[in-house]
Amino acid sequence: MSATNTEMIAVVAMAENRVIGDGKGLIWHLPDDLRRVKALTMSCPLIMGRKTWDSIGRPLPGRASIVLTRDPDWQVEGAIAAADLTAAITAAKDWIAATPEARNAIILFGGGQIYEMGMALCNRIELTIIAASPDGGPDAALFPALDEAAWDCVTEAEFTATDAVPGYRYDSLTRKSPVFV
Ligand SMILES: NC(=O)c1ccc[n+]([C@@H]2O[C@H](COP(=O)([O-])OP(=O)(O)OC[C@H]3O[C@@H](n4cnc5c(N)ncnc54)[C@H](OP(=O)(O)O)[C@@H]3O)[C@@H](O)[C@H]2O)c1
């Protein structure tokens, strides 16, 4: 039986100009953010686009990798292919139901096309905002603009820039009118 009343949570790091990557990977390296993403996503199914899967290149341990692709022949060990968002959510719920240690939450893991598609079904966004406006190049991926009135936002931590990394902060957004999948 599938999980019910499941929350979908977008986890994303974006620059102030909404750029999230150059189409092939991330533009920044924030070790603390990577640790946070791991903690936020552990024991959850991840829904991601095929390009994001390619940029990671392997399944992330302790999580299911559900990959949206229009290619009916796409098959990679360690990934579950899905032809559309409905199929991806069904696969995610089935994985939650079949996995004793799973949390009842689905992570919308990007990239730009998948955030655009799934944002209306997200109840929370765990957002890292980087104080930079990089040019993501011709294939730049963006996080969609939000209707700010629809969300409550709490800033959980702020970090000033160092020689190694730009400044950034962690915002946790929750929908004022909850939605579940
Ligand atoms: N900063 C962050 O938090 C973050 C998070 C994730 C990703 N990223 C970055 O985002 C970039 C990738 O984003 P992107 O927008 O270029 O690509 P993407 O969203 O990762 O993947 C796009 C692919 O998903 C599949 N797809 C899209 N819509 C679909 C639909 N309706 N039905 C079935 N399949 C569908 C297609 O795969 P096929 O071509 O195989 O059909 C499409 O080419 C990379 O730079 C990555 O590093 C950043």
The ligand as an SDF file (V2000), in Angstrom:
LIG
                    3D

 48 52  0  0  0  0  0  0  0  0999 V2000
   21.4220   24.2360   -6.6980 N   0  0  0  0  0  0  0  0  0  0  0  0
   20.5990   23.2040   -6.5130 C   0  0  0  0  0  0  0  0  0  0  0  0
   20.0240   23.0440   -5.4380 O   0  0  0  0  0  0  0  0  0  0  0  0
   20.3850   22.2320   -7.6330 C   0  0  0  0  0  0  0  0  0  0  0  0
   19.6020   21.0860   -7.4380 C   0  0  0  0  0  0  0  0  0  0  0  0
   19.4180   20.2110   -8.5020 C   0  0  0  0  0  0  0  0  0  0  0  0
   20.0070   20.4810   -9.7200 C   0  0  0  0  0  0  0  0  0  0  0  0
   20.7570   21.6020   -9.8750 N   0  0  0  0  0  0  0  0  0  0  0  0
   21.3490   21.9330  -11.1660 C   0  0  0  0  0  0  0  0  0  0  0  0
   20.3060   22.0950  -12.1200 O   0  0  0  0  0  0  0  0  0  0  0  0
   20.8500   21.8130  -13.4120 C   0  0  0  0  0  0  0  0  0  0  0  0
   19.9340   20.8040  -14.0970 C   0  0  0  0  0  0  0  0  0  0  0  0
   18.6320   21.3600  -14.2120 O   0  0  0  0  0  0  0  0  0  0  0  0
   17.8470   21.3390  -15.6250 P   0  0  0  0  0  0  0  0  0  0  0  0
   16.6070   22.1630  -15.4920 O   0  0  0  0  0  0  0  0  0  0  0  0
   18.8290   21.6720  -16.7060 O   0  0  0  0  0  0  0  0  0  0  0  0
   17.4980   19.7910  -15.8080 O   0  0  0  0  0  0  0  0  0  0  0  0
   16.7010   18.7780  -14.8430 P   0  0  0  0  0  0  0  0  0  0  0  0
   15.4470   19.4360  -14.3670 O   0  0  0  0  0  0  0  0  0  0  0  0
   17.6250   18.1950  -13.8380 O   0  0  0  0  0  0  0  0  0  0  0  0
   16.3670   17.5920  -15.8710 O   0  0  0  0  0  0  0  0  0  0  0  0
   15.6860   17.8560  -17.0640 C   0  0  0  0  0  0  0  0  0  0  0  0
   15.2970   16.5260  -17.6780 C   0  0  0  0  0  0  0  0  0  0  0  0
   14.2280   15.9300  -16.9400 O   0  0  0  0  0  0  0  0  0  0  0  0
   13.3800   15.2210  -17.8240 C   0  0  0  0  0  0  0  0  0  0  0  0
   12.0550   15.8440  -17.8050 N   0  0  0  0  0  0  0  0  0  0  0  0
   11.7340   17.1480  -17.7250 C   0  0  0  0  0  0  0  0  0  0  0  0
   10.4010   17.3200  -17.7580 N   0  0  0  0  0  0  0  0  0  0  0  0
    9.8710   16.0740  -17.8600 C   0  0  0  0  0  0  0  0  0  0  0  0
    8.5320   15.5930  -17.9550 C   0  0  0  0  0  0  0  0  0  0  0  0
    7.4590   16.4260  -17.9390 N   0  0  0  0  0  0  0  0  0  0  0  0
    8.3340   14.2670  -18.0690 N   0  0  0  0  0  0  0  0  0  0  0  0
    9.3880   13.3930  -18.0840 C   0  0  0  0  0  0  0  0  0  0  0  0
   10.6760   13.8080  -17.9980 N   0  0  0  0  0  0  0  0  0  0  0  0
   10.8970   15.1340  -17.9000 C   0  0  0  0  0  0  0  0  0  0  0  0
   14.0200   15.3110  -19.2050 C   0  0  0  0  0  0  0  0  0  0  0  0
   14.9250   14.2150  -19.3050 O   0  0  0  0  0  0  0  0  0  0  0  0
   15.2620   13.5120  -20.7200 P   0  0  0  0  0  0  0  0  0  0  0  0
   16.0410   14.5360  -21.5050 O   0  0  0  0  0  0  0  0  0  0  0  0
   16.0560   12.3040  -20.3600 O   0  0  0  0  0  0  0  0  0  0  0  0
   13.9370   13.1790  -21.3660 O   0  0  0  0  0  0  0  0  0  0  0  0
   14.7850   16.6240  -19.0990 C   0  0  0  0  0  0  0  0  0  0  0  0
   15.8460   16.7410  -20.0390 O   0  0  0  0  0  0  0  0  0  0  0  0
   22.2830   21.3050  -13.1900 C   0  0  0  0  0  0  0  0  0  0  0  0
   23.1830   22.3690  -13.3780 O   0  0  0  0  0  0  0  0  0  0  0  0
   22.2640   20.8900  -11.7280 C   0  0  0  0  0  0  0  0  0  0  0  0
   23.5490   20.9440  -11.1320 O   0  0  0  0  0  0  0  0  0  0  0  0
   20.9620   22.4700   -8.8550 C   0  0  0  0  0  0  0  0  0  0  0  0
  1  2  1  0
  2  3  2  0
  2  4  1  0
  4  5  1  0
  4 48  2  0
  5  6  2  0
  6  7  1  0
  7  8  2  0
  8  9  1  0
  8 48  1  0
  9 10  1  0
  9 46  1  0
 10 11  1  0
 11 12  1  0
 11 44  1  0
 12 13  1  0
 13 14  1  0
 14 15  2  0
 14 16  1  0
 14 17  1  0
 17 18  1  0
 18 19  2  0
 18 20  1  0
 18 21  1  0
 21 22  1  0
 22 23  1  0
 23 24  1  0
 23 42  1  0
 24 25  1  0
 25 26  1  0
 25 36  1  0
 26 27  1  0
 26 35  1  0
 27 28  2  0
 28 29  1  0
 29 30  1  0
 29 35  2  0
 30 31  1  0
 30 32  2  0
 32 33  1  0
 33 34  2  0
 34 35  1  0
 36 37  1  0
 36 42  1  0
 37 38  1  0
 38 39  2  0
 38 40  1  0
 38 41  1  0
 42 43  1  0
 44 45  1  0
 44 46  1  0
 46 47  1  0
M  CHG  2   8   1  16  -1
M  END
$$$$
